[in-house]
């Protein structure tokens, strides 16, 4: 059995038994996969640090019948600083949850992995309001998955909101979180993306609910 090297990010980590973990990983090459990290909860396990949400790495895996077995990881980013960002960390968890919702096994997901990485960095940089950052991320996730296209005509949208929608749909991922909007323009931007999300996602996301509750505190 040949070892596979897949680059991606851990979306979800669940304790399993006394020492193991079940992971959901979004990979560039094979999309969303399930992997078991045996012994990852043992002290001094080489898999311990890599078996957590927000970890970006090149994962060494063996492919099983219904899942993969994680045997190693070359980590490029941990994003442990997110734990100190409130409510930003919950927005980060929402990004992972949304990627898991839209991700599918067997579909190349490099752009989605890049989007998550850039969005998490934007949370830490604090250069964009979290409410706008959320909608830009949602917009681009919808675009990647063929669920949204910005309106061709401005219509009743604020002109800056209309331009921002079109920019965020087509800009390089590295440039996405580089603008701000007036209160009115951001409100129009949010209404447009909220409506698109209601059409495309058939459930609420627990991490988003927590994020919204913390904003209201």
C-alpha positions in Angstrom: 0.0 0.0 0.0 1.5 3.3 -1.1 1.6 6.3 1.2 -0.3 9.4 0.0 0.8 13.0 0.5 -2.2 15.4 0.5 -2.1 19.1 1.4 -4.9 20.8 3.2 -6.5 21.9 6.4 -8.2 20.1 9.3 -11.9 21.1 9.4 -13.0 19.0 12.3 -11.5 16.8 15.0 -13.5 14.4 17.2 -12.1 12.3 20.1 -12.5 8.6 19.4 -12.0 5.9 22.0 -9.3 6.6 24.6 -6.4 7.8 22.4 -7.6 8.3 18.8 -9.2 11.0 16.8 -11.5 11.2 13.7 -10.6 14.0 11.4 -12.3 15.7 8.5 -9.7 17.3 6.3 -10.2 19.4 3.2 -7.4 18.6 0.8 -6.3 20.3 -2.4 -6.1 17.1 -4.3 -9.0 15.0 -3.2 -11.4 17.4 -1.5 -13.0 16.6 1.8 -11.8 13.3 3.3 -12.2 11.5 6.6 -9.1 10.3 8.4 -8.3 8.4 11.6 -5.4 9.6 13.7 -4.5 6.6 15.8 -2.9 7.5 19.1 -3.1 11.2 18.4 -4.3 11.8 22.0 -1.4 10.1 23.6 1.2 12.3 25.3 4.2 12.9 22.9 2.3 11.5 19.9 3.8 13.0 16.7 0.2 13.4 15.5 -1.1 15.3 18.5 -0.4 18.9 17.3 -1.5 18.2 13.7 -4.8 16.7 14.6 -6.7 19.9 15.5 -8.9 22.3 13.6 -7.2 25.2 11.7 -4.0 23.1 11.1 -2.6 23.5 7.6 -0.2 20.7 6.6 0.9 18.2 4.0 -0.6 15.0 5.5 0.9 11.6 5.1 -2.0 9.0 4.8 -2.8 5.5 3.9 -6.0 5.0 2.0 -8.5 2.5 3.5 -11.8 1.2 2.1 -14.0 4.0 3.6 -11.5 6.4 5.2 -7.8 7.3 5.5 -5.3 6.6 8.2 -3.1 9.6 9.2 0.5 8.6 9.9 2.3 11.9 9.7 2.1 15.6 8.9 4.4 18.4 7.8 2.6 21.4 9.4 2.8 24.8 7.7 0.4 26.7 10.0 -1.4 26.1 13.3 -3.4 29.3 13.8 -3.3 28.8 17.6 -3.5 32.6 18.0 -7.2 32.4 16.9 -8.0 31.0 20.4 -7.5 34.5 21.8 -9.7 36.2 19.3 -13.2 36.7 20.5 -15.6 36.5 18.7 -13.2 35.9 15.7 -12.4 32.3 16.6 -16.1 31.4 16.2 -16.1 33.1 12.8 -13.1 30.9 12.0 -15.0 27.8 13.1 -17.8 28.9 10.9 -15.5 29.1 7.9 -14.4 25.5 8.6 -18.0 24.4 9.0 -19.1 26.0 5.8 -16.2 24.4 3.9 -17.2 21.0 5.3 -20.7 21.6 4.1 -19.7 22.5 0.5 -16.7 20.2 0.3 -17.0 16.8 -1.4 -14.6 13.9 -1.7 -12.9 13.5 -5.0 -13.3 17.2 -6.1 -10.1 19.3 -6.2 -10.4 22.0 -3.6 -7.3 24.1 -3.8 -9.1 27.4 -4.1 -11.2 26.6 -1.0 -8.1 25.7 1.0 -6.5 29.0 0.0 -9.7 30.9 0.8 -9.8 29.5 4.4 -6.1 30.4 4.9 -6.4 34.0 3.7 -9.6 34.5 5.7 -8.1 33.2 8.9 -5.1 35.6 8.4 -7.6 38.4 7.9 -9.3 37.7 11.2 -5.9 38.0 13.0 -4.9 41.1 11.1 -8.2 42.9 12.1 -8.0 45.1 9.0 -11.6 44.3 7.9 -14.8 44.3 10.1 -15.7 40.7 11.0 -19.2 41.2 9.7 -17.9 42.2 6.2 -15.2 39.5 6.3 -17.9 36.9 6.9 -20.0 38.0 3.9 -17.0 38.2 1.6 -16.0 34.6 2.6 -19.5 33.4 2.1 -19.7 35.1 -1.3 -16.5 33.5 -2.6 -17.4 30.1 -1.2 -20.7 30.3 -3.1 -18.9 31.4 -6.3 -16.4 28.6 -6.0 -19.2 26.0 -5.8 -21.2 27.5 -8.6 -24.0 28.8 -6.3 -23.8 32.5 -6.9 -23.0 35.1 -9.5 -23.1 38.9 -8.8 -25.9 40.9 -10.4 -25.1 42.3 -13.8 -27.0 45.5 -13.1 -26.8 47.7 -10.0 -30.5 47.9 -9.5 -31.4 49.2 -6.0 -28.0 48.3 -4.6 -25.7 50.9 -3.3 -23.1 51.5 -6.0 -20.2 50.7 -3.8 -21.9 47.5 -2.6 -22.6 46.5 -6.3 -18.9 47.1 -7.2 -17.7 45.2 -4.1 -19.9 42.2 -5.0 -18.4 42.0 -8.5 -14.9 42.5 -7.2 -15.1 39.8 -4.5 -16.5 37.3 -7.0 -13.6 37.6 -9.3 -10.5 38.9 -7.5 -7.5 36.9 -6.6 -8.1 35.2 -3.2 -5.1 37.0 -1.8 -6.8 40.4 -2.6 -10.3 39.5 -1.3 -10.1 41.1 2.2 -8.6 44.4 1.1 -11.5 46.8 1.2 -14.1 48.4 3.5 -17.5 49.7 2.9 -19.8 52.5 4.3 -22.5 51.3 6.7 -25.1 51.6 4.0 -23.0 49.8 1.4 -22.1 47.0 3.8 -25.8 46.6 4.7 -26.7 46.1 1.0 -23.8 43.7 0.5 -24.9 41.7 3.6 -28.5 41.5 2.4 -27.5 40.2 -1.0 -25.2 37.5 0.4 -27.6 36.5 3.2 -30.3 35.9 0.6 -27.9 33.9 -1.5 -26.9 31.8 1.5 -30.5 31.1 2.3 -31.0 29.8 -1.2 -27.9 27.6 -1.2 -27.6 26.2 2.4 -30.4 24.2 3.9 -29.4 24.5 7.5 -28.1 26.9 10.1 -24.5 26.6 11.4 -23.8 26.3 15.1 -20.6 28.3 15.0 -22.3 31.1 13.1 -25.0 31.3 15.7 -22.4 31.6 18.5 -20.6 34.3 16.5 -23.8 36.3 16.1 -24.7 35.9 19.8 -21.3 37.2 20.8 -21.6 40.2 18.5 -24.9 41.1 20.3 -23.5 40.9 23.8 
